[in-house]
Amino acid sequence: MVSLLRFLLAALLITQSHLGLADSDHDRARKAVEQGEVLPLQQILQKISKDYPGQVLEVELERENRAWVYEIKQLSASGVLTKLEVDAKTGAVIKHKSKKY
């Protein structure tokens, strides 16, 4: 019984700390948009959709070498998985890699 209680307490602490991190990441990203350091995701997706059409599977916003970068994974209708790195301030594609499935 004591082991079960310890396990549940540990699980609760891990979950709570993870939720706190998610909120701070979201707040950081929102603040970057509000301060004009980053374009909103919707604008980025509109800019890249002409050259890279597809269904967005995953998006991450990361700070790399003092610059914000959107990392976007998407799947085209023809089954091509594309990973893009996009300058979050300008919407320019920095790097792309595609693989057919």
FIZASE-873770 format. One record per residue: x negated, y negated, z negated of N, C-alpha, C in turn. Coordinates in steps of 0.001 Angstrom, whole numbers, padded with zeros to 6 digits, always signed. Each point is the difference from the previous one (the first is absolute). Layout:
XYZXYZXYZ/...
//
This chain:
-000819+001197+000000+000819-001197+000000-000867-001266+000000/-001068-000001-000789-000890-001154-000051-000663-000210+001349/-000386+001075+000661-000618-000112+001320+000961-000618+001012/+001248+000387-000065+001002-000552+000897+000174-001503-000241/+000048-000409-001253+000133-001416-000322-001212-000791+000493/-001193+000556-000175-001211-000673+000485+000043-000156+001517/+000434+001062+000669+000090-000042+001461+000989-001081+000445/+001166-000036-000621+001015-000984+000373-000477-001426-000280/-000682-000197-001123-000530-001318-000318-001056-000428+001022/-000886+000925+000354-001033-000305+000997+000637-000330+001351/+001010+000760+000395+000681-000249+001269+000672-001371-000012/+000612-000362-001121+000652-001301-000112-001021-001129+000104/-001122+000121-000659-001035-001027+000046-000564-000153+001403/-000238+001102+000678-000529-000046+001363+001009-000675+000924/+001261+000362-000123+001045-000587+000839+000116-001498-000236/+000002-000414-001248+000128-001421-000317-001180-000805+000527/-001217+000530-000146-001171-000734+000485+000013-000085+001524/+000468+001040+000673+000094-000015+001467+001010-001055+000467/+001125-000100-000683+001001-000991+000375-000535-001410-000174/-000773-000227-001021-000600-001309-000217-000948-000371+001118/-000769+000955+000485-000917-000269+001102+000752-000324+001278/+001073+000714+000245+000780-000246+001210+000565-001419-000016/+000500-000439-001156+000534-001353-000099-001087-001032+000257/-001187+000192-000558-001052-000993+000177-000471-000039+001464/-000058+001134+000681-000361+000028+001418+001045-000749+000828/+001259+000243-000314+001083-000674+000722-000070-001507-000249/-000224-000381-001235-000103-001422-000335-001174-000659+000699/-001127+000700+000056-001191-000528+000685+000280-000226+001477/+000664+000956+000619+000323-000118+001428+000980-001147+000239/+001021-000105-000835+000984-001078+000152-000664-001364-000179/-000898-000096-000970-000707-001253-000243-000870-000374+001214/-000647+000999+000612-000828-000256+001185+000853-000533+001146/+001207+000529+000168+000907-000489+001044+000429-001429-000317/+000379-000238-001252+000461-001332-000397-001096-001058+000166/-001262+000387-000202-001106-000947+000114-000529-000128+001429/+000610+000715+000939-000397-000098+001395-001259+000781+000344/-000442+000872-000897-001178+000827+000267+000348+001186+000888/+001275+000351+000030+000464+001207+000681+001311-000313+000718/+000162+000505+001206+001286-000090+000687+000941+001058-000583/+001287-000279-000042+000954+001018-000454-000071+001240+000902/+000247+001139-000584-000086+001267+000734+000881-000007+001245/+001198-000563-000087+000905-000021+001152-000634-000709+001198/-000710-001097-000238-000677-000712+001096-001130+000842+000582/-000732+000673-000857-001089+000873+000462+000565+001102+000890/+001082+000633-000449+000591+001097+000775+000531-000492+001346/+000555-001200+000037+000471-000558+001272-001171-000243+000955/-001105-000508-000543-001175-000283+000850-000587+001271+000600/-000081+001067-000788-000659+001209+000502+000926+000885+000824/+001316-000211-000108+000944+000913+000657-000107-000006+001518/-000465-001096+000582-000118-000063+001460-001073+000965+000503/-001138-000002-000675-001117+000853+000423+000008+001375-000668/+000650+000103-001145+000013+001254-000760+001422+000309-000470/+000874+000404+000927+001368+000326-000408+000028+001326-000765/+000906+000092-000962+000149+001245-000734+000679-000213-001334/+000271+001120-000653+000637-000021-001315-001080-000123-001072/+000128-000995-000859-000974-000213-001066+000193+001076-001065/-001093+000675-000331+000037+001054-001009-000538-000467-001350/-001008-000869+000044-000653-000422-001237-000680-001348+000216/+000040-000839-001024-000672-001296+000052-000697-000242-001330/-001232-000457+000075-000743-000412-001182-000577-001377+000273/-000034-000824-001030-000639-001306+000092-001190+000030-000944/-001187-000158+000566-001219+000103-000794-000893-001197+000228/-000822-000259-000967-000989-001071+000098-001327+000648+000366/-000564-000357+001152-001263+000558+000474-000942-001141+000364/-001158-000029-000635-000994-001046+000276+000613-001395-000030/+000734-000284-001040+000645-001304-000225+001116-000327+000985/+000415+000948+000792+001095-000230+000949+001110+001020-000261/+001230-000426+000202+001139+000901-000136+000181+000771+001304/+000258+001298-000134+000190+000880+001160+001216+000890-000240/+000897+000020+000997+001098+000972-000012-000514+001272+000659/+000184+001133-000672-000283+001307+000594+001351+000638+000299/+000239+000249+001275+001313+000463+000449-000136+001319+000732/+000819+000970-000386+000082+001282+000723+001371+000050+000643/+000001+000366+001291+001277+000125+000683-000033+001136+001004/+001187+000454+000353+000168+001113+000924+000811-000471+001191/-000548+000204+001208+000721-000411+001215+001012+001071+000392/+000895-000362+000891+001022+000937+000482-000623+001198+000706/-001205-000184+000552-000668+001099+000709-000874+000849-000922/+000046-000265-001315-000730+000833-000952-001429-000444-000275/-000325-001235+000287-001342-000513-000267+000006-000698-001361/-000880+000470-000901-000177-000623-001298-001086-001055+000138/+000322-001238-000357-000944-001102+000110-000247-000595-001372/-001287-000198-000312-000402-000681-001224-000595-001337+000410/+000565-001064-000530-000436-001350+000346-000530-000721-001229/-001024-000800+000202-000422-000964-000992+000267-001362+000618/+000785-000821-000702+000453-001270+000540-000393-001121-000962/-000614-001046+000543-000328-001179-000802+001317-000581-000510/+000167-000022-001305+001274-000405-000588+000273-001488+000137/-001004-000794+000256+000197-001447+000147+000402-000380+001425/-000554+000700+000989+000245-000363+001397+000888+000979+000760/+000065+001241-000448+000751+001027+000711-000803+000672+001099/-001290-000315+000091-000855+000615+001025-000377+001424-000421/+000076+000914+000960-000410+001381-000268-001524+000042-000035/-000544+000455-001123-001443+000081-000200-000532+001328+000507/+000754+001058-000305-000431+001337+000377+001241+000873+000195/-000083+000932+000932+001078+000971+000170-000581+001356+000372/+000734+001018-000435-000391+001372+000293+001293+000778+000262/+000033+000759+001086+001197+000749+000351-000303+001470+000164/+000996+000828-000312-000145+001444+000140+001343+000563+000452/-000016+000812+001045+001228+000607+000544+000317+001269-000767/+001269+000160-000366+000455+001219-000695+000964+000754+000836/
//
